[in-house]
Amino acid sequence: MIGAIAGDVVGSVHEFEATKTKDFPLIDPRCFFTDDTVLTVALADALLHGKDYAVLLKEYYRRYPDAGYGGAFHGWASSDSLAPYNSWGNGSAMRVSPAAYVASCLADVLTLAEQSAVVTHNHPEGIRGAQATAAAIFLARTGHTKDGIQKFVQSFFGYDLQATLAQIRPGYRFNESCQDTVPQAIRAFLEANDFEDALRNAVSLGGDADTLACITGSIAEPFFGGVPAELRESALSRLDDELLAIVSAFEQRYMSC
């Protein structure tokens, strides 16, 4: 989960810049947390305290109304309705990382990921993106190899992970769909040498940079043994006390072993 937050913060200043290089300051003074962090923490809060996902997502939206939500989510969160809106957007995947730490087996991970997605993203692609991301995180934190993770995601979810970043990058553009964000984010992880390299890979695609890096970072964190101390401190320093309290409580309960 810290990896997701770090990725969001690093990618925040590249979101609309179409950055196509890995050569950039990892932590820019202008970096900030976005809706990706807010909703990741909201999901962690829901799992920690057994709260209703939809109710809590709306509550966090009201606390942080200017965090950069997509138009469809904004419309839903500001309404009185708790009904999902059939989204296939990448929001279901960027917020799902806490589910991969709460569940103790892959089947439960997939169930939790679906439950966290369907309150808004009940479109099959929205569910698939959340489940694929959560599964990759779970496999990474339970000792699976990159090859094993890739094979599982390809076979179980049908994502094509064969194209390299060098092949993807030239024609890739800003895209908010799960189907054109999650595979690319996973590929950024697969080609990484370490956690920092994973985030640089994700940003360098020139797309929805904060969300790409958020998803990539969520998988890279357990695989590479955590977030480097300096980057972790820099990312968490941008959170307020309320967000930090949930992150700390979640980490102590589910990520300290």
C-alpha positions as CSV (number, residue, x, y, z in Angstrom):
1,M,0.0,0.0,0.0
2,I,2.9,2.4,0.7
3,G,4.2,1.6,-2.8
4,A,0.9,2.7,-4.2
5,I,1.0,6.0,-2.3
6,A,4.7,6.6,-3.3
7,G,3.8,5.9,-7.0
8,D,0.9,8.3,-6.9
9,V,3.0,11.0,-5.4
10,V,5.9,10.5,-7.9
11,G,3.5,10.4,-10.8
12,S,1.4,13.4,-9.7
13,V,3.4,16.0,-11.5
14,H,3.6,13.9,-14.7
15,E,-0.1,13.1,-15.1
16,F,-0.7,15.4,-18.0
17,E,2.8,15.9,-19.2
18,A,3.2,12.9,-21.5
19,T,6.6,12.1,-20.0
20,K,8.4,9.7,-22.3
21,T,11.7,9.3,-20.5
22,K,12.9,7.7,-17.3
23,D,15.3,10.6,-16.7
24,F,13.4,12.9,-14.3
25,P,13.7,13.9,-10.6
26,L,12.0,11.1,-8.7
27,I,10.7,13.5,-6.0
28,D,9.9,16.8,-7.4
29,P,9.1,19.6,-4.8
30,R,5.7,20.0,-6.5
31,C,4.7,16.4,-5.9
32,F,1.4,15.8,-4.1
33,F,-1.0,13.0,-3.3
34,T,-4.1,12.7,-5.5
35,D,-7.4,10.8,-5.4
36,D,-5.4,7.6,-5.9
37,T,-3.9,7.9,-2.4
38,V,-7.2,9.2,-0.9
39,L,-9.2,6.2,-2.1
40,T,-6.5,3.7,-1.3
41,V,-6.5,4.9,2.3
42,A,-10.3,4.9,2.2
43,L,-10.3,1.2,1.3
44,A,-7.7,0.5,4.0
45,D,-10.0,2.2,6.5
46,A,-13.0,0.2,5.4
47,L,-11.0,-3.1,5.7
48,L,-9.6,-2.1,9.1
49,H,-12.9,-1.2,10.6
50,G,-15.4,-3.3,8.7
51,K,-17.1,-0.2,7.2
52,D,-19.2,-0.1,4.0
53,Y,-17.0,0.6,1.0
54,A,-19.4,2.9,-0.8
55,V,-20.2,4.9,2.3
56,L,-16.6,5.4,3.1
57,L,-15.6,6.3,-0.5
58,K,-18.1,9.1,-0.4
59,E,-17.0,10.1,3.1
60,Y,-13.4,10.5,1.9
61,Y,-14.5,12.3,-1.2
62,R,-16.2,14.9,1.1
63,R,-13.0,15.2,3.2
64,Y,-10.8,15.7,0.1
65,P,-13.0,17.2,-2.6
66,D,-10.2,18.6,-4.6
67,A,-7.9,15.5,-4.9
68,G,-8.5,15.2,-8.7
69,Y,-11.3,12.6,-9.1
70,G,-12.5,11.6,-12.5
71,G,-15.7,13.1,-13.7
72,A,-17.9,9.9,-13.3
73,F,-16.6,9.2,-9.8
74,H,-17.2,12.9,-8.9
75,G,-20.8,12.7,-10.1
76,W,-21.4,9.5,-8.1
77,A,-19.6,10.6,-4.9
78,S,-21.4,13.9,-4.8
79,S,-24.8,12.3,-5.3
80,D,-27.2,10.6,-2.9
81,S,-27.0,7.3,-4.7
82,L,-25.1,4.3,-3.5
83,A,-25.7,2.4,-6.8
84,P,-22.6,1.6,-8.9
85,Y,-22.2,3.3,-12.3
86,N,-20.8,0.5,-14.4
87,S,-17.3,2.0,-14.6
88,W,-14.4,0.4,-16.4
89,G,-12.0,3.1,-15.3
90,N,-8.7,2.4,-13.7
91,G,-9.9,3.8,-10.3
92,S,-10.8,0.2,-9.2
93,A,-7.2,-0.9,-9.7
94,M,-5.4,2.0,-8.2
95,R,-7.2,1.8,-4.8
96,V,-7.2,-2.0,-4.4
97,S,-3.8,-2.7,-2.9
98,P,-5.0,-3.0,0.8
99,A,-7.1,-6.0,-0.2
100,A,-4.0,-8.0,-1.1
101,Y,-2.7,-7.7,2.4
102,V,-5.9,-8.5,4.3
103,A,-6.7,-11.7,2.5
104,S,-4.8,-14.9,3.4
105,C,-5.2,-16.8,0.1
106,L,-5.6,-15.9,-3.6
107,A,-9.2,-16.8,-3.7
108,D,-10.0,-14.4,-0.9
109,V,-7.9,-11.7,-2.6
110,L,-10.0,-12.0,-5.7
111,T,-13.2,-11.9,-3.7
112,L,-12.1,-8.8,-1.8
113,A,-10.9,-7.1,-4.9
114,E,-14.2,-7.7,-6.6
115,Q,-16.2,-6.4,-3.6
116,S,-14.1,-3.3,-3.4
117,A,-14.6,-2.6,-7.1
118,V,-18.3,-3.3,-7.7
119,V,-19.5,-0.5,-5.4
120,T,-18.6,1.8,-8.3
121,H,-16.8,-0.2,-11.0
122,N,-19.3,-3.1,-11.7
123,H,-18.3,-3.3,-15.3
124,P,-16.4,-6.5,-16.1
125,E,-13.3,-4.6,-17.0
126,G,-13.4,-2.6,-13.8
127,I,-13.6,-5.8,-11.8
128,R,-10.9,-7.5,-13.9
129,G,-8.5,-4.6,-13.4
130,A,-8.9,-4.6,-9.7
131,Q,-8.6,-8.4,-9.4
132,A,-5.5,-8.6,-11.6
133,T,-3.8,-5.9,-9.7
134,A,-4.6,-7.4,-6.3
135,A,-3.6,-10.9,-7.5
136,A,-0.2,-9.6,-8.7
137,I,0.4,-7.9,-5.4
138,F,-0.5,-11.0,-3.5
139,L,1.7,-13.2,-5.6
140,A,4.6,-10.8,-5.3
141,R,4.3,-10.7,-1.5
142,T,4.1,-14.5,-1.2
143,G,7.4,-15.2,-3.0
144,H,6.4,-15.8,-6.6
145,T,8.7,-14.9,-9.4
146,K,8.1,-12.3,-12.1
147,D,7.6,-15.1,-14.6
148,G,5.0,-16.8,-12.3
149,I,3.1,-13.5,-11.8
150,Q,3.1,-12.8,-15.6
151,K,1.9,-16.3,-16.5
152,F,-0.9,-16.2,-13.9
153,V,-2.2,-12.8,-14.9
154,Q,-2.1,-13.7,-18.6
155,S,-3.8,-17.0,-18.2
156,F,-6.4,-16.1,-15.5
157,F,-7.3,-12.6,-16.7
158,G,-6.4,-12.7,-20.4
159,Y,-4.2,-9.6,-20.3
160,D,-1.5,-9.5,-23.0
161,L,1.8,-8.8,-21.1
162,Q,4.1,-9.7,-24.0
163,A,4.7,-6.2,-25.5
164,T,7.7,-4.5,-24.0
165,L,7.8,-1.0,-22.7
166,A,9.9,0.0,-25.7
167,Q,7.1,-1.2,-27.9
168,I,4.3,0.3,-25.9
169,R,5.8,3.7,-25.2
170,P,5.8,5.4,-28.6
171,G,2.1,5.1,-29.3
172,Y,0.8,5.1,-25.8
173,R,-1.4,8.0,-24.7
174,F,-3.3,9.1,-21.6
175,N,-5.9,6.5,-20.9
176,E,-8.2,6.1,-17.9
177,S,-9.5,2.6,-18.6
178,C,-8.5,-0.5,-16.7
179,Q,-7.9,-2.5,-19.9
180,D,-5.3,0.1,-21.1
181,T,-3.7,0.9,-17.8
182,V,-3.4,-2.3,-15.7
183,P,-1.5,-4.4,-18.3
184,Q,0.9,-1.5,-19.0
185,A,1.4,-0.9,-15.2
186,I,2.2,-4.6,-14.7
187,R,4.6,-4.6,-17.6
188,A,6.4,-1.6,-16.0
189,F,6.9,-3.8,-12.9
190,L,8.0,-6.8,-14.8
191,E,10.8,-4.8,-16.5
192,A,12.0,-3.1,-13.3
193,N,15.3,-3.7,-11.6
194,D,14.2,-2.2,-8.3
195,F,11.4,-0.2,-6.8
196,E,12.6,3.1,-8.1
197,D,13.1,1.7,-11.6
198,A,9.5,0.4,-11.5
199,L,8.1,3.9,-10.9
200,R,10.3,5.4,-13.6
201,N,9.1,2.7,-16.0
202,A,5.5,3.5,-15.3
203,V,5.9,7.3,-15.6
204,S,7.9,7.0,-18.8
205,L,5.0,5.5,-20.7
206,G,3.5,9.0,-20.9
207,G,0.0,8.1,-19.8
208,D,-2.1,8.5,-16.7
209,A,1.2,8.7,-14.8
210,D,0.0,8.9,-11.2
211,T,-2.3,5.9,-11.6
212,L,0.2,3.9,-13.6
213,A,2.9,4.5,-11.0
214,C,0.4,3.8,-8.2
215,I,-0.5,0.4,-9.6
216,T,3.1,-0.4,-10.5
217,G,4.3,0.7,-7.1
218,S,1.7,-1.4,-5.3
219,I,3.1,-4.5,-7.0
220,A,6.8,-3.5,-6.8
221,E,6.7,-2.8,-3.0
222,P,6.3,-6.4,-1.8
223,F,8.4,-7.9,-4.6
224,F,11.4,-5.6,-4.0
225,G,11.2,-5.8,-0.2
226,G,9.5,-2.5,0.5
227,V,9.8,1.2,-0.5
228,P,13.2,2.8,-0.1
229,A,13.4,4.8,3.1
230,E,14.0,8.2,1.6
231,L,11.2,7.8,-0.9
232,R,8.8,6.4,1.7
233,E,9.5,9.3,4.0
234,S,9.1,11.9,1.2
235,A,5.8,10.4,0.0
236,L,4.3,10.0,3.5
237,S,5.3,13.5,4.5
238,R,2.8,14.8,2.0
239,L,-0.1,13.1,3.8
240,D,-2.1,14.8,6.6
241,D,-2.5,13.4,10.0
242,E,-5.8,11.7,9.3
243,L,-4.5,9.8,6.3
244,L,-1.3,8.9,8.1
245,A,-3.2,7.5,11.0
246,I,-5.0,5.0,8.8
247,V,-1.8,4.1,6.9
248,S,0.0,3.5,10.2
249,A,-2.8,1.4,11.7
250,F,-3.2,-0.7,8.5
251,E,0.5,-1.3,8.3
252,Q,0.8,-2.3,11.9
253,R,-2.0,-4.8,11.6
254,Y,-1.5,-6.3,8.2
255,M,2.0,-5.4,6.9
256,S,4.3,-5.8,9.9
257,C,5.0,-9.5,9.5
